[in-house]
């Protein structure tokens, strides 16, 4: 019989221990809320139904880009030109509206409806930390759709061109435009969606309300412009919330407004729509800040 | 050093005076904050956390002024709120880890500690299930794990046994007793259930109508430091009662036993002299409920009874453990 000279196993005491490790500051708390927000919006660590909308929209945003680049890799420049960055951003803008209208409420509404704020605000988290984190989360996921597909397209176009250096030299301005246009769209849709979400604790109401306002103002602007006759009629172009950033993007990429449309006939240029986009974003930001800073735990 | 101190604190909601110039001193240990619904208990806790701004007065917790340094207070305090407050579609482990990060823990330690604390509060494999499918008792455990996960020095528990079945209540009270006894964390338990307070607390603050009726150790509050006993002597009949009283003991029937105030030696002597079998002799604390009702009446309002824990034979007297 052999004698045991050393223990055959170890018994761990699983009793409560005080935490003596490092403690991080405000940045960690903001980052934790932001990361949790990104996960929530994308449906990560949740059931499959919550992943359908975000990943469906991501597939719609990235799918054509990857398909085009794949074709360019296989066939070369014979594939011809893609839609063009400006026109593709028009498609992306429609996806952004849908995405932001679902993601914004997903970020803000459940915390209030399920009273999770009663726990969050009993940690060293201020209302401004909370707002900053939620905004960062939505900017990240909206930016993922507004910026990344176009940047991927630009990189793909560069790498599959006969001369990458020549393409880069000739089209570097487009990269700047992509970043500016993508940023404007990202900030506009993120702030407006969060502002709408801050007005109710019901996700469906916020989503429907936001889409209703965007579609309704567009319809109203067109009806007023094309059926009514009054002094300064062309200013109703700024009523159409959905059109504001898109018309700036069209101008930025030199895409002409479609003939006969409100944008074409109103006669305003891109900078005017950029200013209007900024005004709407600022107003939405004011509503958002006013609502979030008054949240009760 | 006091764990928390409140001086002249007032809070009004519209026409309702929730707290009126309240002075409270919370000493180390487990303190019960008792009062009927609407007495101002939750308001006091929210003021201690800096979630509400007082109309007047000041409060400090763990040496930090709540008005000027609320974030420092919240960093060292754990809070279990009353009512539903958990996200339904997140697992308990993920949510507790998230709350640990909000307490300043880096992601990896937060996950590890969340697992440990979930285990400690009785959530083992269940922690990987979505919270929305949990029973009330399980959700209370998750809330307790959230309150504990960042290793607070002071726990504020608002109605921790609210909505729980008798077994769940017992388990939760055991956990609270362990938190104080084994972990050394100071605890303030807000409840309208006097049985809960008598079970786990050594001190009590009684509030009613926004005023503090009394505060101190439970024995002091109940008006006596002399221990009492619940006994079964012979048939516990009138003859036994008379003999105990004749021996100078204060005795009265309660349920299946007699509640006797006085030295146990005297009870033993009565049993020996009469030859009656002494079948039960259990220490009993004086009733908090009677004291509470008496203080309420003395303050002028009609007494509003606080709830007793259901289905206990000692309805009027609580068991001290």
Interface residues (C-beta under 8 A of the other chain):
Chain A: X14 X15 X16 X17 X18 X19 X21 X22 X23 X24 X25 X28 X29 X32 X33 X36 X45 X46 X47 X50 X110 X111 X114 X115 X116 X118 X119 X120 X121 X122 X123 X124 X125 X126 X296 X297
Chain B: X46 X49 X51 X71 X72 X74 X75 X77 X79 X81 X83 X84 X85 X86 X87 X88 X89 X90 X91 X94 X98 X99 X101 X102 X103 X104 X105 X106 X107 X109 X113 X116 X117 X119 X120 X143 X146 X148 X150 X151 X182 X183
